[in-house]
Amino acid sequence: MEHLEELRNRLFWIFGYLLAGFVVAWVFRNRLVGYIQKPLVDIGLKMTMTHPTDAINFFIKTSLVCGSIIASPFILYQVWLFISPGMYQHEKKYVWPFMTATVGLFLAGTWFGYRYVLPGAMVFLIQDFGKNFTHMITIDDYTGFFLAVILGLGITFEMPIVIFFLALFGIVDAKFLLKNFRYAIMAIFLLAAVICPDPSPVGMCLFATPMLVLYFVGVGVAYFVHPNRRKKKDALKGAA
């Protein structure tokens, strides 16, 4: 019952943070629309309404997504408060680096998508392939495309965090990851081909390159946090 009560309290705070994030994003909704629409405006286009409720739905959806991103550090903190009583003291030292890295990598992925992938995709898909057609980019279609790129890359950039946990629990180690890096490269390029909105090899490489870098970052992370290395380190300390 105490755990259920604690869970209820944490869920209450999480809902409050989500609501606060939504309110903040709603206040700046017009500016957010400008940011979201910028890749289209840069090539001389704007989103098109096809239904009277498209605009309000767009504002609500945008505020929900952006509000969730704004609230994510506070939500992660509430998750930590819930699970921390069951953690050992030596495990708690990983919490703040984990939270910082999780938020930082996600924001880095979204920035990379917004700064490089989206503008390139707009030019390639609309101005190059679509130059002989009339352009009518609807709000729903563009919003779905925008979120797929931004959130997809944000989640993809969490690869070192996934490797961190796999290594922490002894499922993989740095040697295993390096030995099988050829299969990892193939998997990364297949994933890039699926999530990349640009069908050209250049676009796929643009998606795959940061993923490859992050994979080798994950190899370094796996080397330092694997249980075997930590046991050797503790044994050396004990001998000293």
C-alpha positions as CSV (number, residue, x, y, z in Angstrom):
1,M,0.0,0.0,0.0
2,E,2.9,2.4,0.7
3,H,4.3,1.7,-2.7
4,L,0.9,2.3,-4.3
5,E,0.6,5.6,-2.4
6,E,4.0,6.7,-3.5
7,L,3.2,5.7,-7.1
8,R,0.0,7.8,-6.9
9,N,1.9,10.8,-5.6
10,R,4.5,10.5,-8.4
11,L,1.9,10.2,-11.1
12,F,0.1,13.2,-9.7
13,W,3.3,15.3,-9.9
14,I,4.0,13.9,-13.4
15,F,0.6,14.9,-14.6
16,G,1.1,18.4,-13.0
17,Y,4.4,18.8,-14.9
18,L,2.8,17.7,-18.2
19,L,0.0,20.2,-17.6
20,A,2.5,23.0,-16.8
21,G,4.6,22.1,-19.9
22,F,1.4,22.2,-22.0
23,V,0.5,25.7,-20.7
24,V,4.0,27.0,-21.4
25,A,4.0,25.6,-24.9
26,W,0.4,27.0,-25.5
27,V,1.5,30.5,-24.5
28,F,4.2,30.4,-27.1
29,R,2.2,28.4,-29.7
30,N,2.4,31.1,-32.4
31,R,6.2,31.2,-32.1
32,L,6.3,27.4,-32.1
33,V,4.3,27.4,-35.4
34,G,6.9,29.6,-36.9
35,Y,9.7,27.3,-35.9
36,I,7.9,24.2,-37.1
37,Q,6.9,25.8,-40.4
38,K,10.3,27.4,-41.1
39,P,11.7,24.5,-43.3
40,L,8.6,25.1,-45.5
41,V,8.8,28.9,-45.4
42,D,12.5,28.7,-46.4
43,I,11.4,27.2,-49.8
44,G,8.5,29.6,-50.2
45,L,5.6,27.4,-48.9
46,K,3.2,27.3,-46.0
47,M,1.0,24.6,-44.5
48,T,-2.5,24.4,-46.0
49,M,-5.8,24.0,-44.0
50,T,-8.3,21.5,-45.5
51,H,-10.7,21.5,-42.5
52,P,-11.9,24.3,-40.1
53,T,-10.5,22.4,-37.1
54,D,-7.1,21.8,-38.5
55,A,-5.5,24.9,-36.9
56,I,-6.8,24.3,-33.4
57,N,-5.9,20.6,-33.6
58,F,-2.4,21.6,-34.7
59,F,-2.0,24.0,-31.8
60,I,-3.2,21.4,-29.3
61,K,-1.0,18.6,-30.7
62,T,2.1,20.9,-30.9
63,S,1.6,22.2,-27.4
64,L,1.2,18.6,-26.1
65,V,4.4,17.3,-27.7
66,C,6.5,20.4,-26.9
67,G,5.1,20.5,-23.4
68,S,6.1,16.9,-22.9
69,I,9.6,17.7,-24.0
70,I,9.8,20.7,-21.6
71,A,8.5,18.6,-18.7
72,S,10.7,15.5,-19.5
73,P,13.5,16.4,-17.0
74,F,11.0,16.9,-14.2
75,I,9.2,13.7,-15.1
76,L,12.5,11.7,-15.1
77,Y,13.2,13.2,-11.7
78,Q,9.9,11.9,-10.4
79,V,10.7,8.5,-11.8
80,W,14.0,8.6,-10.0
81,L,12.3,9.5,-6.7
82,F,10.1,6.5,-7.1
83,I,12.8,3.9,-7.8
84,S,15.7,5.4,-5.7
85,P,14.6,3.8,-2.4
86,G,15.1,0.4,-3.9
87,M,18.6,1.2,-5.3
88,Y,22.0,0.6,-3.6
89,Q,24.1,3.6,-2.8
90,H,26.7,2.8,-5.5
91,E,23.9,2.6,-8.1
92,K,22.5,6.0,-7.3
93,K,25.7,7.7,-8.6
94,Y,24.6,6.8,-12.1
95,V,21.2,8.6,-11.8
96,W,22.3,12.2,-12.5
97,P,24.6,11.3,-15.4
98,F,21.8,9.1,-16.8
99,M,19.2,11.9,-16.6
100,T,21.6,14.5,-18.1
101,A,22.7,12.2,-20.9
102,T,19.1,11.1,-21.7
103,V,17.8,14.6,-22.0
104,G,20.9,15.9,-23.7
105,L,21.0,13.2,-26.3
106,F,17.3,13.5,-27.1
107,L,17.7,17.3,-27.6
108,A,20.8,16.8,-29.7
109,G,18.9,14.4,-31.9
110,T,15.9,16.7,-32.3
111,W,18.3,19.6,-33.1
112,F,20.2,17.6,-35.7
113,G,16.9,16.6,-37.3
114,Y,15.6,20.2,-37.3
115,R,18.8,21.9,-38.4
116,Y,20.0,19.5,-41.1
117,V,17.6,16.7,-42.0
118,L,14.3,18.5,-42.3
119,P,15.6,21.4,-44.5
120,G,17.5,19.0,-46.7
121,A,14.4,16.7,-47.0
122,M,12.2,19.7,-48.0
123,V,14.6,20.8,-50.7
124,F,15.1,17.3,-52.0
125,L,11.5,16.1,-51.9
126,I,9.7,19.2,-52.9
127,Q,12.0,21.4,-55.0
128,D,13.9,18.6,-56.7
129,F,11.5,15.7,-57.1
130,G,8.3,17.8,-56.8
131,K,9.3,20.7,-59.0
132,N,6.8,19.7,-61.8
133,F,3.8,19.5,-59.4
134,T,1.5,21.9,-57.5
135,H,2.4,21.9,-53.9
136,M,-0.4,21.6,-51.2
137,I,1.2,20.6,-48.0
138,T,-1.6,20.0,-45.5
139,I,-1.2,20.6,-41.8
140,D,-1.8,16.9,-40.8
141,D,0.6,15.6,-43.4
142,Y,3.4,18.0,-42.6
143,T,2.9,17.7,-38.8
144,G,3.2,13.9,-39.1
145,F,6.3,14.2,-41.2
146,F,7.9,16.7,-38.9
147,L,7.3,14.7,-35.8
148,A,8.5,11.5,-37.4
149,V,11.8,13.1,-38.2
150,I,12.3,15.1,-35.0
151,L,11.1,12.4,-32.5
152,G,12.6,9.6,-34.6
153,L,16.1,11.1,-34.4
154,G,15.6,12.2,-30.8
155,I,14.9,8.6,-29.8
156,T,17.6,7.2,-32.1
157,F,20.2,9.4,-30.3
158,E,19.4,7.5,-27.1
159,M,21.4,4.5,-28.4
160,P,24.3,5.0,-25.9
161,I,21.7,4.9,-23.0
162,V,20.3,1.6,-24.3
163,I,23.8,0.2,-24.5
164,F,24.6,1.5,-21.1
165,F,21.8,-0.5,-19.5
166,L,22.6,-3.6,-21.5
167,A,26.2,-3.4,-20.4
168,L,25.3,-2.5,-16.8
169,F,23.3,-5.8,-16.5
170,G,26.0,-7.8,-18.2
171,I,24.0,-8.6,-21.4
172,V,26.7,-7.1,-23.7
173,D,30.2,-5.9,-23.3
174,A,32.6,-3.7,-25.4
175,K,34.3,-6.8,-26.9
176,F,31.0,-8.2,-28.1
177,L,30.0,-4.9,-29.6
178,L,33.3,-4.4,-31.4
179,K,33.3,-8.0,-32.6
180,N,29.8,-7.6,-34.1
181,F,30.2,-4.0,-35.4
182,R,29.7,-5.2,-39.0
183,Y,26.2,-6.4,-38.2
184,A,25.6,-3.2,-36.2
185,I,26.5,-1.1,-39.3
186,M,24.1,-3.2,-41.4
187,A,21.3,-2.8,-38.8
188,I,22.0,1.0,-38.5
189,F,21.7,1.5,-42.3
190,L,18.6,-0.6,-42.5
191,L,17.0,1.5,-39.7
192,A,18.2,4.7,-41.4
193,A,16.6,3.6,-44.6
194,V,13.3,3.0,-42.8
195,I,13.1,6.2,-40.8
196,C,14.8,8.6,-43.3
197,P,12.2,10.7,-45.3
198,D,14.8,11.2,-48.0
199,P,15.1,8.1,-50.2
200,S,18.5,9.0,-51.6
201,P,21.8,7.4,-50.4
202,V,22.9,10.9,-49.2
203,G,19.9,11.2,-46.9
204,M,20.3,7.7,-45.6
205,C,24.0,8.4,-44.8
206,L,23.0,11.6,-43.1
207,F,20.8,9.6,-40.7
208,A,23.2,6.7,-40.3
209,T,26.4,8.7,-39.6
210,P,25.5,10.1,-36.2
211,M,24.0,6.6,-35.3
212,L,27.4,5.0,-36.1
213,V,29.2,7.6,-34.0
214,L,26.8,7.0,-31.1
215,Y,27.3,3.2,-31.4
216,F,31.0,3.6,-30.8
217,V,30.3,6.0,-28.0
218,G,28.2,3.2,-26.6
219,V,31.1,0.8,-26.9
220,G,33.1,3.1,-24.6
221,V,30.3,3.3,-22.2
222,A,29.9,-0.5,-22.2
223,Y,33.6,-0.9,-21.4
224,F,33.4,1.3,-18.3
225,V,30.1,0.0,-16.8
226,H,30.2,-3.7,-17.4
227,P,30.0,-5.8,-14.2
228,N,33.3,-7.6,-14.9
229,R,35.3,-4.4,-15.1
230,R,33.6,-3.0,-12.0
231,K,34.4,-6.3,-10.1
232,K,38.0,-6.1,-11.1
233,K,38.2,-2.5,-10.0
234,D,36.7,-3.3,-6.7
235,A,39.1,-6.3,-6.3
236,L,42.1,-4.0,-6.9
237,K,40.8,-1.5,-4.4
238,G,40.4,-4.3,-1.8
239,A,43.9,-5.6,-2.5
240,A,45.3,-2.1,-2.0
